[in-house]
């Protein structure tokens, strides 16, 4: 998938120099803008032909994305699906991560092993104080 950046995003630090929110796509509207005129040697402008296939749209690694808010949602996940842990608290997130490790379910936004080890260390330090 082609990454479209706003005009001069690679040139100026105030636009994040190729990264960040400010570098995100904005349509070039200026009178003399070369990108708007689709001149040779300038970055491409967003158009209909660049869209992804309908079958692949909204997927991650060819898997359907499911929001996980509790353990029941986690149990519903099948092989062709991947989980995203929703906005839940630390305690519930730990439960979900442990269950995901046991069930060998892939989660997109957290690595269960790292998350568990990090938070268990934090819990041990708090209990000692």
Backbone atoms as SQL, in Angstrom:
CREATE TABLE atoms (id INTEGER PRIMARY KEY, chain TEXT, resi INTEGER, resn TEXT, atom TEXT, x REAL, y REAL, z REAL);
INSERT INTO atoms VALUES
  (1, 'A', 1, 'UNK', 'N', 0.842, -1.190, 0.000),
  (2, 'A', 1, 'UNK', 'CA', 0.000, 0.000, 0.000),
  (3, 'A', 1, 'UNK', 'C', 0.883, 1.248, 0.000),
  (4, 'A', 2, 'UNK', 'N', 0.581, 2.155, -0.869),
  (5, 'A', 2, 'UNK', 'CA', 1.371, 3.372, -1.003),
  (6, 'A', 2, 'UNK', 'C', 1.074, 4.323, 0.154),
  (7, 'A', 3, 'UNK', 'N', 2.128, 4.918, 0.712),
  (8, 'A', 3, 'UNK', 'CA', 1.989, 5.859, 1.823),
  (9, 'A', 3, 'UNK', 'C', 1.943, 7.263, 1.239),
  (10, 'A', 4, 'UNK', 'N', 0.823, 7.941, 1.395),
  (11, 'A', 4, 'UNK', 'CA', 0.673, 9.295, 0.874),
  (12, 'A', 4, 'UNK', 'C', 0.956, 10.303, 1.980),
  (13, 'A', 5, 'UNK', 'N', 1.861, 11.232, 1.706),
  (14, 'A', 5, 'UNK', 'CA', 2.195, 12.275, 2.663),
  (15, 'A', 5, 'UNK', 'C', 1.835, 13.634, 2.079),
  (16, 'A', 6, 'UNK', 'N', 1.625, 14.608, 2.946),
  (17, 'A', 6, 'UNK', 'CA', 1.282, 15.945, 2.469),
  (18, 'A', 6, 'UNK', 'C', 2.473, 16.584, 1.756),
  (19, 'A', 7, 'UNK', 'N', 2.218, 17.637, 1.025),
  (20, 'A', 7, 'UNK', 'CA', 3.245, 18.336, 0.270),
  (21, 'A', 7, 'UNK', 'C', 4.355, 18.823, 1.198),
  (22, 'A', 8, 'UNK', 'N', 5.609, 18.618, 0.798),
  (23, 'A', 8, 'UNK', 'CA', 6.814, 19.048, 1.522),
  (24, 'A', 8, 'UNK', 'C', 6.988, 18.388, 2.888),
  (25, 'A', 9, 'UNK', 'N', 6.333, 17.259, 3.137),
  (26, 'A', 9, 'UNK', 'CA', 6.454, 16.583, 4.438),
  (27, 'A', 9, 'UNK', 'C', 7.871, 16.082, 4.659),
  (28, 'A', 10, 'UNK', 'N', 8.561, 15.707, 3.606),
  (29, 'A', 10, 'UNK', 'CA', 9.930, 15.192, 3.729),
  (30, 'A', 10, 'UNK', 'C', 10.940, 16.327, 3.886),
  (31, 'A', 11, 'UNK', 'N', 10.493, 17.539, 3.669),
  (32, 'A', 11, 'UNK', 'CA', 11.389, 18.680, 3.615),
  (33, 'A', 11, 'UNK', 'C', 11.449, 19.472, 4.926),
  (34, 'A', 12, 'UNK', 'N', 10.310, 19.564, 5.628),
  (35, 'A', 12, 'UNK', 'CA', 10.233, 20.429, 6.802),
  (36, 'A', 12, 'UNK', 'C', 10.032, 19.640, 8.088),
  (37, 'A', 13, 'UNK', 'N', 10.725, 20.053, 9.138),
  (38, 'A', 13, 'UNK', 'CA', 10.586, 19.403, 10.443),
  (39, 'A', 13, 'UNK', 'C', 9.210, 19.661, 11.044),
  (40, 'A', 14, 'UNK', 'N', 8.629, 20.822, 10.772),
  (41, 'A', 14, 'UNK', 'CA', 7.334, 21.141, 11.384),
  (42, 'A', 14, 'UNK', 'C', 6.229, 20.196, 10.903),
  (43, 'A', 15, 'UNK', 'N', 6.456, 19.503, 9.794),
  (44, 'A', 15, 'UNK', 'CA', 5.493, 18.507, 9.320),
  (45, 'A', 15, 'UNK', 'C', 5.887, 17.106, 9.776),
  (46, 'A', 16, 'UNK', 'N', 6.868, 17.006, 10.638),
  (47, 'A', 16, 'UNK', 'CA', 7.279, 15.716, 11.166),
  (48, 'A', 16, 'UNK', 'C', 8.306, 15.021, 10.304),
  (49, 'A', 17, 'UNK', 'N', 8.783, 15.663, 9.274),
  (50, 'A', 17, 'UNK', 'CA', 9.785, 15.134, 8.345),
  (51, 'A', 17, 'UNK', 'C', 9.507, 13.678, 7.981),
  (52, 'A', 18, 'UNK', 'N', 8.324, 13.429, 7.418),
  (53, 'A', 18, 'UNK', 'CA', 7.985, 12.093, 6.929),
  (54, 'A', 18, 'UNK', 'C', 7.286, 11.216, 7.935),
  (55, 'A', 19, 'UNK', 'N', 7.016, 11.709, 9.139),
  (56, 'A', 19, 'UNK', 'CA', 6.288, 10.890, 10.108),
  (57, 'A', 19, 'UNK', 'C', 5.426, 11.786, 10.997),
  (58, 'A', 20, 'UNK', 'N', 4.510, 11.181, 11.696),
  (59, 'A', 20, 'UNK', 'CA', 3.670, 11.927, 12.627),
  (60, 'A', 20, 'UNK', 'C', 2.373, 12.400, 12.005),
  (61, 'A', 21, 'UNK', 'N', 1.535, 12.995, 12.835),
  (62, 'A', 21, 'UNK', 'CA', 0.213, 13.445, 12.404),
  (63, 'A', 21, 'UNK', 'C', 0.286, 14.532, 11.345),
  (64, 'A', 22, 'UNK', 'N', 1.220, 15.454, 11.521),
  (65, 'A', 22, 'UNK', 'CA', 1.278, 16.593, 10.612),
  (66, 'A', 22, 'UNK', 'C', 1.704, 16.198, 9.208),
  (67, 'A', 23, 'UNK', 'N', 2.353, 15.048, 9.066),
  (68, 'A', 23, 'UNK', 'CA', 2.788, 14.597, 7.747),
  (69, 'A', 23, 'UNK', 'C', 1.664, 13.882, 7.007),
  (70, 'A', 24, 'UNK', 'N', 0.538, 13.614, 7.691),
  (71, 'A', 24, 'UNK', 'CA', -0.551, 12.860, 7.072),
  (72, 'A', 24, 'UNK', 'C', -1.145, 13.621, 5.888),
  (73, 'A', 25, 'UNK', 'N', -1.837, 12.908, 5.038),
  (74, 'A', 25, 'UNK', 'CA', -2.297, 13.438, 3.762),
  (75, 'A', 25, 'UNK', 'C', -3.224, 14.638, 3.895),
  (76, 'A', 26, 'UNK', 'N', -2.914, 15.686, 3.146),
  (77, 'A', 26, 'UNK', 'CA', -3.798, 16.830, 2.963),
  (78, 'A', 26, 'UNK', 'C', -3.785, 17.138, 1.470),
  (79, 'A', 27, 'UNK', 'N', -4.928, 17.379, 0.912),
  (80, 'A', 27, 'UNK', 'CA', -5.005, 17.616, -0.528),
  (81, 'A', 27, 'UNK', 'C', -4.313, 18.933, -0.901),
  (82, 'A', 28, 'UNK', 'N', -3.426, 18.918, -1.910),
  (83, 'A', 28, 'UNK', 'CA', -2.783, 20.163, -2.343),
  (84, 'A', 28, 'UNK', 'C', -3.777, 21.037, -3.112),
  (85, 'A', 29, 'UNK', 'N', -3.971, 22.280, -2.655),
  (86, 'A', 29, 'UNK', 'CA', -4.996, 23.138, -3.251),
  (87, 'A', 29, 'UNK', 'C', -4.445, 24.440, -3.841),
  (88, 'A', 30, 'UNK', 'N', -3.160, 24.670, -3.699),
  (89, 'A', 30, 'UNK', 'CA', -2.592, 25.946, -4.139),
  (90, 'A', 30, 'UNK', 'C', -2.651, 26.158, -5.646),
  (91, 'A', 31, 'UNK', 'N', -2.677, 27.409, -6.039),
  (92, 'A', 31, 'UNK', 'CA', -2.761, 27.766, -7.460),
  (93, 'A', 31, 'UNK', 'C', -1.567, 27.234, -8.252),
  (94, 'A', 32, 'UNK', 'N', -0.377, 27.371, -7.674),
  (95, 'A', 32, 'UNK', 'CA', 0.844, 26.983, -8.381),
  (96, 'A', 32, 'UNK', 'C', 1.396, 25.640, -7.927),
  (97, 'A', 33, 'UNK', 'N', 0.605, 24.855, -7.213),
  (98, 'A', 33, 'UNK', 'CA', 1.096, 23.606, -6.641),
  (99, 'A', 33, 'UNK', 'C', 1.350, 22.564, -7.723),
  (100, 'A', 34, 'UNK', 'N', 2.583, 22.053, -7.747),
  (101, 'A', 34, 'UNK', 'CA', 2.980, 21.098, -8.792),
  (102, 'A', 34, 'UNK', 'C', 2.380, 19.709, -8.544),
  (103, 'A', 35, 'UNK', 'N', 2.181, 19.376, -7.269),
  (104, 'A', 35, 'UNK', 'CA', 1.564, 18.084, -6.947),
  (105, 'A', 35, 'UNK', 'C', 0.129, 18.045, -7.461),
  (106, 'A', 36, 'UNK', 'N', -0.592, 19.152, -7.253),
  (107, 'A', 36, 'UNK', 'CA', -1.986, 19.235, -7.700),
  (108, 'A', 36, 'UNK', 'C', -2.082, 19.085, -9.216),
  (109, 'A', 37, 'UNK', 'N', -1.090, 19.615, -9.903),
  (110, 'A', 37, 'UNK', 'CA', -1.063, 19.527, -11.366),
  (111, 'A', 37, 'UNK', 'C', -0.582, 18.172, -11.865),
  (112, 'A', 38, 'UNK', 'N', -0.185, 17.286, -10.911),
  (113, 'A', 38, 'UNK', 'CA', 0.312, 15.932, -11.207),
  (114, 'A', 38, 'UNK', 'C', 1.517, 15.980, -12.143),
  (115, 'A', 39, 'UNK', 'N', 2.454, 16.884, -11.819),
  (116, 'A', 39, 'UNK', 'CA', 3.669, 17.014, -12.619),
  (117, 'A', 39, 'UNK', 'C', 4.620, 15.867, -12.358),
  (118, 'A', 40, 'UNK', 'N', 5.419, 15.567, -13.355),
  (119, 'A', 40, 'UNK', 'CA', 6.428, 14.511, -13.279),
  (120, 'A', 40, 'UNK', 'C', 7.483, 14.878, -12.237),
  (121, 'A', 41, 'UNK', 'N', 7.913, 13.897, -11.434),
  (122, 'A', 41, 'UNK', 'CA', 8.948, 14.135, -10.444),
  (123, 'A', 41, 'UNK', 'C', 8.429, 14.589, -9.090),
  (124, 'A', 42, 'UNK', 'N', 7.108, 14.752, -8.959),
  (125, 'A', 42, 'UNK', 'CA', 6.510, 15.149, -7.685),
  (126, 'A', 42, 'UNK', 'C', 5.717, 13.972, -7.116),
  (127, 'A', 43, 'UNK', 'N', 5.529, 13.933, -5.783),
  (128, 'A', 43, 'UNK', 'CA', 4.808, 12.799, -5.185),
  (129, 'A', 43, 'UNK', 'C', 3.398, 12.637, -5.750),
  (130, 'A', 44, 'UNK', 'N', 2.922, 11.398, -5.732),
  (131, 'A', 44, 'UNK', 'CA', 1.601, 11.091, -6.277),
  (132, 'A', 44, 'UNK', 'C', 0.494, 11.657, -5.395),
  (133, 'A', 45, 'UNK', 'N', -0.626, 11.958, -6.024),
  (134, 'A', 45, 'UNK', 'CA', -1.810, 12.467, -5.337),
  (135, 'A', 45, 'UNK', 'C', -2.782, 11.308, -5.154),
  (136, 'A', 46, 'UNK', 'N', -3.499, 11.292, -4.036),
  (137, 'A', 46, 'UNK', 'CA', -4.460, 10.225, -3.756),
  (138, 'A', 46, 'UNK', 'C', -5.513, 10.173, -4.851),
  (139, 'A', 47, 'UNK', 'N', -5.827, 8.968, -5.311),
  (140, 'A', 47, 'UNK', 'CA', -6.843, 8.785, -6.337),
  (141, 'A', 47, 'UNK', 'C', -7.556, 7.458, -6.171),
  (142, 'A', 48, 'UNK', 'N', -8.627, 7.271, -6.911),
  (143, 'A', 48, 'UNK', 'CA', -9.457, 6.074, -6.800),
  (144, 'A', 48, 'UNK', 'C', -8.675, 4.795, -7.079),
  (145, 'A', 49, 'UNK', 'N', -7.758, 4.813, -8.006),
  (146, 'A', 49, 'UNK', 'CA', -7.032, 3.611, -8.404),
  (147, 'A', 49, 'UNK', 'C', -6.120, 3.013, -7.341),
  (148, 'A', 50, 'UNK', 'N', -5.813, 3.772, -6.281),
  (149, 'A', 50, 'UNK', 'CA', -4.911, 3.287, -5.241),
  (150, 'A', 50, 'UNK', 'C', -5.614, 2.500, -4.140),
  (151, 'A', 51, 'UNK', 'N', -6.918, 2.400, -4.155),
  (152, 'A', 51, 'UNK', 'CA', -7.669, 1.726, -3.089),
  (153, 'A', 51, 'UNK', 'C', -7.364, 0.244, -2.999),
  (154, 'A', 52, 'UNK', 'N', -7.525, -0.335, -1.796),
  (155, 'A', 52, 'UNK', 'CA', -7.307, -1.769, -1.611),
  (156, 'A', 52, 'UNK', 'C', -8.558, -2.537, -2.022),
  (157, 'A', 53, 'UNK', 'N', -8.381, -3.832, -2.290),
  (158, 'A', 53, 'UNK', 'CA', -9.512, -4.668, -2.672),
  (159, 'A', 53, 'UNK', 'C', -10.518, -4.732, -1.536),
  (160, 'A', 54, 'UNK', 'N', -11.788, -4.897, -1.870),
  (161, 'A', 54, 'UNK', 'CA', -12.828, -4.956, -0.842),
  (162, 'A', 54, 'UNK', 'C', -12.646, -6.142, 0.085),
  (163, 'A', 55, 'UNK', 'N', -12.128, -7.250, -0.440),
  (164, 'A', 55, 'UNK', 'CA', -11.930, -8.446, 0.380),
  (165, 'A', 55, 'UNK', 'C', -10.839, -8.232, 1.426),
  (166, 'A', 56, 'UNK', 'N', -9.835, -7.428, 1.101),
  (167, 'A', 56, 'UNK', 'CA', -8.697, -7.202, 1.996),
  (168, 'A', 56, 'UNK', 'C', -8.888, -5.995, 2.916),
  (169, 'A', 57, 'UNK', 'N', -9.863, -5.148, 2.623),
  (170, 'A', 57, 'UNK', 'CA', -10.060, -3.916, 3.384),
  (171, 'A', 57, 'UNK', 'C', -10.425, -4.187, 4.843),
  (172, 'A', 58, 'UNK', 'N', -9.795, -3.472, 5.762),
  (173, 'A', 58, 'UNK', 'CA', -10.107, -3.604, 7.181),
  (174, 'A', 58, 'UNK', 'C', -9.548, -4.853, 7.824),
  (175, 'A', 59, 'UNK', 'N', -8.571, -5.495, 7.172),
  (176, 'A', 59, 'UNK', 'CA', -7.966, -6.707, 7.727),
  (177, 'A', 59, 'UNK', 'C', -6.520, -6.443, 8.107),
  (178, 'A', 60, 'UNK', 'N', -5.967, -7.325, 8.942),
  (179, 'A', 60, 'UNK', 'CA', -4.577, -7.231, 9.363),
  (180, 'A', 60, 'UNK', 'C', -3.953, -8.598, 9.168),
  (181, 'A', 61, 'UNK', 'N', -2.907, -8.678, 8.352),
  (182, 'A', 61, 'UNK', 'CA', -2.257, -9.948, 8.001),
  (183, 'A', 61, 'UNK', 'C', -3.282, -10.964, 7.493),
  (184, 'A', 62, 'UNK', 'N', -4.182, -10.500, 6.639),
  (185, 'A', 62, 'UNK', 'CA', -5.243, -11.323, 6.033),
  (186, 'A', 62, 'UNK', 'C', -6.188, -11.933, 7.065),
  (187, 'A', 63, 'UNK', 'N', -6.271, -11.316, 8.247),
  (188, 'A', 63, 'UNK', 'CA', -7.168, -11.803, 9.292),
  (189, 'A', 63, 'UNK', 'C', -8.173, -10.715, 9.652),
  (190, 'A', 64, 'UNK', 'N', -9.394, -11.150, 9.960),
  (191, 'A', 64, 'UNK', 'CA', -10.453, -10.243, 10.366),
  (192, 'A', 64, 'UNK', 'C', -10.161, -9.735, 11.785),
  (193, 'A', 65, 'UNK', 'N', -10.399, -8.451, 12.031),
  (194, 'A', 65, 'UNK', 'CA', -10.095, -7.850, 13.329),
  (195, 'A', 65, 'UNK', 'C', -11.326, -7.888, 14.233),
  (196, 'A', 66, 'UNK', 'N', -11.131, -8.376, 15.464),
  (197, 'A', 66, 'UNK', 'CA', -12.200, -8.456, 16.456),
  (198, 'A', 66, 'UNK', 'C', -11.767, -7.690, 17.709),
  (199, 'A', 67, 'UNK', 'N', -12.645, -6.832, 18.240),
  (200, 'A', 67, 'UNK', 'CA', -12.338, -6.105, 19.471),
  (201, 'A', 67, 'UNK', 'C', -12.611, -6.992, 20.675),
  (202, 'A', 68, 'UNK', 'N', -11.636, -7.077, 21.568),
  (203, 'A', 68, 'UNK', 'CA', -11.755, -7.917, 22.762),
  (204, 'A', 68, 'UNK', 'C', -11.910, -7.012, 23.983),
  (205, 'A', 69, 'UNK', 'N', -13.057, -7.130, 24.656),
  (206, 'A', 69, 'UNK', 'CA', -13.320, -6.348, 25.863),
  (207, 'A', 69, 'UNK', 'C', -13.318, -7.217, 27.120),
  (208, 'A', 70, 'UNK', 'N', -13.501, -8.543, 26.931),
  (209, 'A', 70, 'UNK', 'CA', -13.514, -9.459, 28.080),
  (210, 'A', 70, 'UNK', 'C', -13.125, -10.863, 27.622),
  (211, 'A', 71, 'UNK', 'N', -13.104, -11.808, 28.546),
  (212, 'A', 71, 'UNK', 'CA', -12.672, -13.179, 28.237),
  (213, 'A', 71, 'UNK', 'C', -13.635, -13.891, 27.286),
  (214, 'A', 72, 'UNK', 'N', -14.936, -13.566, 27.371),
  (215, 'A', 72, 'UNK', 'CA', -15.899, -14.200, 26.454),
  (216, 'A', 72, 'UNK', 'C', -15.601, -13.819, 25.000),
  (217, 'A', 73, 'UNK', 'N', -15.270, -12.543, 24.781),
  (218, 'A', 73, 'UNK', 'CA', -14.910, -12.093, 23.429),
  (219, 'A', 73, 'UNK', 'C', -13.661, -12.817, 22.934),
  (220, 'A', 74, 'UNK', 'N', -12.716, -13.061, 23.829),
  (221, 'A', 74, 'UNK', 'CA', -11.468, -13.747, 23.478),
  (222, 'A', 74, 'UNK', 'C', -11.743, -15.192, 23.067),
  (223, 'A', 75, 'UNK', 'N', -12.658, -15.850, 23.765),
  (224, 'A', 75, 'UNK', 'CA', -12.987, -17.249, 23.455),
  (225, 'A', 75, 'UNK', 'C', -13.687, -17.393, 22.105),
  (226, 'A', 76, 'UNK', 'N', -14.358, -16.342, 21.650),
  (227, 'A', 76, 'UNK', 'CA', -15.088, -16.378, 20.373),
  (228, 'A', 76, 'UNK', 'C', -14.157, -16.294, 19.157),
  (229, 'A', 77, 'UNK', 'N', -12.906, -15.861, 19.362),
  (230, 'A', 77, 'UNK', 'CA', -11.967, -15.666, 18.245),
  (231, 'A', 77, 'UNK', 'C', -11.600, -17.000, 17.610),
  (232, 'A', 78, 'UNK', 'N', -11.661, -17.031, 16.258),
  (233, 'A', 78, 'UNK', 'CA', -11.328, -18.237, 15.498),
  (234, 'A', 78, 'UNK', 'C', -9.979, -18.052, 14.812),
  (235, 'A', 79, 'UNK', 'N', -9.560, -19.058, 14.038),
  (236, 'A', 79, 'UNK', 'CA', -8.230, -19.034, 13.410),
  (237, 'A', 79, 'UNK', 'C', -8.066, -17.912, 12.388),
  (238, 'A', 80, 'UNK', 'N', -9.146, -17.567, 11.683),
  (239, 'A', 80, 'UNK', 'CA', -9.048, -16.540, 10.641),
  (240, 'A', 80, 'UNK', 'C', -9.269, -15.125, 11.197),
  (241, 'A', 81, 'UNK', 'N', -9.261, -14.987, 12.531),
  (242, 'A', 81, 'UNK', 'CA', -9.481, -13.693, 13.165),
  (243, 'A', 81, 'UNK', 'C', -8.307, -13.329, 14.074),
  (244, 'A', 82, 'UNK', 'N', -8.170, -12.027, 14.335),
  (245, 'A', 82, 'UNK', 'CA', -7.121, -11.525, 15.235),
  (246, 'A', 82, 'UNK', 'C', -7.774, -10.552, 16.210),
  (247, 'A', 83, 'UNK', 'N', -7.327, -10.559, 17.456),
  (248, 'A', 83, 'UNK', 'CA', -7.949, -9.729, 18.483),
  (249, 'A', 83, 'UNK', 'C', -7.230, -8.415, 18.702),
  (250, 'A', 84, 'UNK', 'N', -8.017, -7.394, 19.022),
  (251, 'A', 84, 'UNK', 'CA', -7.484, -6.107, 19.450),
  (252, 'A', 84, 'UNK', 'C', -8.084, -5.848, 20.819),
  (253, 'A', 85, 'UNK', 'N', -7.234, -5.649, 21.819),
  (254, 'A', 85, 'UNK', 'CA', -7.730, -5.405, 23.171),
  (255, 'A', 85, 'UNK', 'C', -8.269, -3.986, 23.232),
  (256, 'A', 86, 'UNK', 'N', -9.546, -3.859, 23.603),
  (257, 'A', 86, 'UNK', 'CA', -10.201, -2.555, 23.670),
  (258, 'A', 86, 'UNK', 'C', -9.765, -1.765, 24.881),
  (259, 'A', 87, 'UNK', 'N', -10.459, -0.682, 25.140),
  (260, 'A', 87, 'UNK', 'CA', -10.103, 0.190, 26.266),
  (261, 'A', 87, 'UNK', 'C', -10.614, -0.425, 27.569),
  (262, 'A', 88, 'UNK', 'N', -9.786, -1.292, 28.145),
  (263, 'A', 88, 'UNK', 'CA', -10.112, -1.938, 29.412),
  (264, 'A', 88, 'UNK', 'C', -9.015, -1.609, 30.424),
  (265, 'A', 89, 'UNK', 'N', -9.300, -1.858, 31.694),
  (266, 'A', 89, 'UNK', 'CA', -8.339, -1.551, 32.750),
  (267, 'A', 89, 'UNK', 'C', -7.186, -2.530, 32.788),
  (268, 'A', 90, 'UNK', 'N', -6.220, -2.226, 33.647),
  (269, 'A', 90, 'UNK', 'CA', -4.992, -3.018, 33.753),
  (270, 'A', 90, 'UNK', 'C', -5.282, -4.450, 34.202),
  (271, 'A', 91, 'UNK', 'N', -6.188, -4.596, 35.177),
  (272, 'A', 91, 'UNK', 'CA', -6.495, -5.908, 35.745),
  (273, 'A', 91, 'UNK', 'C', -7.110, -6.831, 34.686),
  (274, 'A', 92, 'UNK', 'N', -8.085, -6.300, 33.957),
  (275, 'A', 92, 'UNK', 'CA', -8.767, -7.100, 32.935),
  (276, 'A', 92, 'UNK', 'C', -7.839, -7.386, 31.754),
  (277, 'A', 93, 'UNK', 'N', -6.979, -6.411, 31.434),
  (278, 'A', 93, 'UNK', 'CA', -6.022, -6.588, 30.342),
  (279, 'A', 93, 'UNK', 'C', -5.048, -7.718, 30.664),
  (280, 'A', 94, 'UNK', 'N', -4.622, -7.805, 31.930),
  (281, 'A', 94, 'UNK', 'CA', -3.743, -8.887, 32.379),
  (282, 'A', 94, 'UNK', 'C', -4.433, -10.239, 32.220),
  (283, 'A', 95, 'UNK', 'N', -5.715, -10.321, 32.617),
  (284, 'A', 95, 'UNK', 'CA', -6.491, -11.562, 32.470),
  (285, 'A', 95, 'UNK', 'C', -6.569, -11.978, 31.004),
  (286, 'A', 96, 'UNK', 'N', -6.862, -11.007, 30.141),
  (287, 'A', 96, 'UNK', 'CA', -6.983, -11.281, 28.702),
  (288, 'A', 96, 'UNK', 'C', -5.646, -11.759, 28.142),
  (289, 'A', 97, 'UNK', 'N', -4.552, -11.115, 28.545),
  (290, 'A', 97, 'UNK', 'CA', -3.215, -11.494, 28.060),
  (291, 'A', 97, 'UNK', 'C', -2.856, -12.916, 28.487),
  (292, 'A', 98, 'UNK', 'N', -3.143, -13.271, 29.748),
  (293, 'A', 98, 'UNK', 'CA', -2.857, -14.625, 30.240),
  (294, 'A', 98, 'UNK', 'C', -3.666, -15.665, 29.474),
  (295, 'A', 99, 'UNK', 'N', -4.955, -15.383, 29.283),
  (296, 'A', 99, 'UNK', 'CA', -5.824, -16.314, 28.557),
  (297, 'A', 99, 'UNK', 'C', -5.376, -16.457, 27.103),
  (298, 'A', 100, 'UNK', 'N', -4.941, -15.354, 26.487),
  (299, 'A', 100, 'UNK', 'CA', -4.476, -15.388, 25.094),
  (300, 'A', 100, 'UNK', 'C', -3.229, -16.247, 24.955),
  (301, 'A', 101, 'UNK', 'N', -2.339, -16.185, 25.955),
  (302, 'A', 101, 'UNK', 'CA', -1.137, -17.027, 25.928),
  (303, 'A', 101, 'UNK', 'C', -1.494, -18.507, 26.039),
  (304, 'A', 102, 'UNK', 'N', -2.417, -18.824, 26.945),
  (305, 'A', 102, 'UNK', 'CA', -2.834, -20.220, 27.132),
  (306, 'A', 102, 'UNK', 'C', -3.511, -20.766, 25.877),
  (307, 'A', 103, 'UNK', 'N', -4.389, -19.940, 25.282),
  (308, 'A', 103, 'UNK', 'CA', -5.153, -20.379, 24.110),
  (309, 'A', 103, 'UNK', 'C', -4.375, -20.199, 22.805),
  (310, 'A', 104, 'UNK', 'N', -3.183, -19.588, 22.886),
  (311, 'A', 104, 'UNK', 'CA', -2.336, -19.306, 21.716),
  (312, 'A', 104, 'UNK', 'C', -3.078, -18.459, 20.673),
  (313, 'A', 105, 'UNK', 'N', -3.710, -17.396, 21.155),
  (314, 'A', 105, 'UNK', 'CA', -4.442, -16.467, 20.293),
  (315, 'A', 105, 'UNK', 'C', -3.576, -15.230, 20.080),
  (316, 'A', 106, 'UNK', 'N', -3.518, -14.775, 18.833),
  (317, 'A', 106, 'UNK', 'CA', -2.711, -13.611, 18.482),
  (318, 'A', 106, 'UNK', 'C', -3.493, -12.328, 18.767),
  (319, 'A', 107, 'UNK', 'N', -2.845, -11.370, 19.407),
  (320, 'A', 107, 'UNK', 'CA', -3.433, -10.059, 19.657),
  (321, 'A', 107, 'UNK', 'C', -2.613, -9.013, 18.912),
  (322, 'A', 108, 'UNK', 'N', -3.300, -8.069, 18.291),
  (323, 'A', 108, 'UNK', 'CA', -2.605, -7.096, 17.454),
  (324, 'A', 108, 'UNK', 'C', -1.880, -6.026, 18.266),
  (325, 'A', 109, 'UNK', 'N', -2.528, -5.463, 19.272),
  (326, 'A', 109, 'UNK', 'CA', -1.958, -4.291, 19.927),
  (327, 'A', 109, 'UNK', 'C', -1.177, -4.563, 21.210),
  (328, 'A', 110, 'UNK', 'N', -1.122, -5.812, 21.686),
  (329, 'A', 110, 'UNK', 'CA', -0.228, -6.119, 22.808),
  (330, 'A', 110, 'UNK', 'C', 0.443, -7.470, 22.588),
  (331, 'A', 111, 'UNK', 'N', 1.672, -7.574, 23.073),
  (332, 'A', 111, 'UNK', 'CA', 2.378, -8.846, 23.087),
  (333, 'A', 111, 'UNK', 'C', 2.150, -9.434, 24.477),
  (334, 'A', 112, 'UNK', 'N', 1.329, -10.495, 24.595),
  (335, 'A', 112, 'UNK', 'CA', 0.945, -11.007, 25.917),
  (336, 'A', 112, 'UNK', 'C', 2.125, -11.344, 26.826),
  (337, 'A', 113, 'UNK', 'N', 3.168, -11.966, 26.286),
  (338, 'A', 113, 'UNK', 'CA', 4.320, -12.368, 27.105),
  (339, 'A', 113, 'UNK', 'C', 5.000, -11.147, 27.735),
  (340, 'A', 114, 'UNK', 'N', 5.282, -10.137, 26.911),
  (341, 'A', 114, 'UNK', 'CA', 5.941, -8.927, 27.401),
  (342, 'A', 114, 'UNK', 'C', 5.054, -8.193, 28.405),
  (343, 'A', 115, 'UNK', 'N', 3.766, -8.099, 28.077),
  (344, 'A', 115, 'UNK', 'CA', 2.832, -7.365, 28.933),
  (345, 'A', 115, 'UNK', 'C', 2.731, -8.007, 30.315),
  (346, 'A', 116, 'UNK', 'N', 2.634, -9.330, 30.346),
  (347, 'A', 116, 'UNK', 'CA', 2.517, -10.045, 31.623),
  (348, 'A', 116, 'UNK', 'C', 3.792, -9.876, 32.449),
  (349, 'A', 117, 'UNK', 'N', 4.957, -10.093, 31.828),
  (350, 'A', 117, 'UNK', 'CA', 6.219, -9.983, 32.571),
  (351, 'A', 117, 'UNK', 'C', 6.432, -8.565, 33.101),
  (352, 'A', 118, 'UNK', 'N', 6.100, -7.570, 32.305),
  (353, 'A', 118, 'UNK', 'CA', 6.268, -6.171, 32.699),
  (354, 'A', 118, 'UNK', 'C', 5.361, -5.824, 33.885),
  (355, 'A', 119, 'UNK', 'N', 4.107, -6.245, 33.820),
  (356, 'A', 119, 'UNK', 'CA', 3.156, -5.885, 34.863),
  (357, 'A', 119, 'UNK', 'C', 3.315, -6.713, 36.128),
  (358, 'A', 120, 'UNK', 'N', 3.781, -7.937, 36.004),
  (359, 'A', 120, 'UNK', 'CA', 4.027, -8.739, 37.205),
  (360, 'A', 120, 'UNK', 'C', 5.213, -8.187, 37.988),
  (361, 'A', 121, 'UNK', 'N', 6.239, -7.708, 37.273),
  (362, 'A', 121, 'UNK', 'CA', 7.387, -7.082, 37.937),
  (363, 'A', 121, 'UNK', 'C', 6.938, -5.830, 38.687),
  (364, 'A', 122, 'UNK', 'N', 6.078, -5.038, 38.047),
  (365, 'A', 122, 'UNK', 'CA', 5.552, -3.826, 38.679),
  (366, 'A', 122, 'UNK', 'C', 4.746, -4.146, 39.923),
  (367, 'A', 123, 'UNK', 'N', 3.963, -5.218, 39.889),
  (368, 'A', 123, 'UNK', 'CA', 3.144, -5.620, 41.035),
  (369, 'A', 123, 'UNK', 'C', 4.027, -6.076, 42.197),
  (370, 'A', 124, 'UNK', 'N', 5.121, -6.783, 41.895),
  (371, 'A', 124, 'UNK', 'CA', 6.041, -7.241, 42.942),
  (372, 'A', 124, 'UNK', 'C', 6.704, -6.052, 43.640),
  (373, 'A', 125, 'UNK', 'N', 7.123, -5.055, 42.864),
  (374, 'A', 125, 'UNK', 'CA', 7.776, -3.872, 43.434),
  (375, 'A', 125, 'UNK', 'C', 6.824, -3.083, 44.334),
  (376, 'A', 126, 'UNK', 'N', 5.563, -2.985, 43.930),
  (377, 'A', 126, 'UNK', 'CA', 4.570, -2.256, 44.720),
  (378, 'A', 126, 'UNK', 'C', 4.299, -2.962, 46.045),
  (379, 'A', 127, 'UNK', 'N', 4.245, -4.301, 46.025),
  (380, 'A', 127, 'UNK', 'CA', 3.939, -5.046, 47.245),
  (381, 'A', 127, 'UNK', 'C', 5.077, -4.950, 48.269),
  (382, 'A', 128, 'UNK', 'N', 6.313, -4.783, 47.803),
  (383, 'A', 128, 'UNK', 'CA', 7.464, -4.666, 48.703),
  (384, 'A', 128, 'UNK', 'C', 7.473, -3.323, 49.431),
  (385, 'A', 129, 'UNK', 'N', 6.934, -2.301, 48.807),
  (386, 'A', 129, 'UNK', 'CA', 6.948, -0.947, 49.387),
  (387, 'A', 129, 'UNK', 'C', 5.967, -0.801, 50.482);
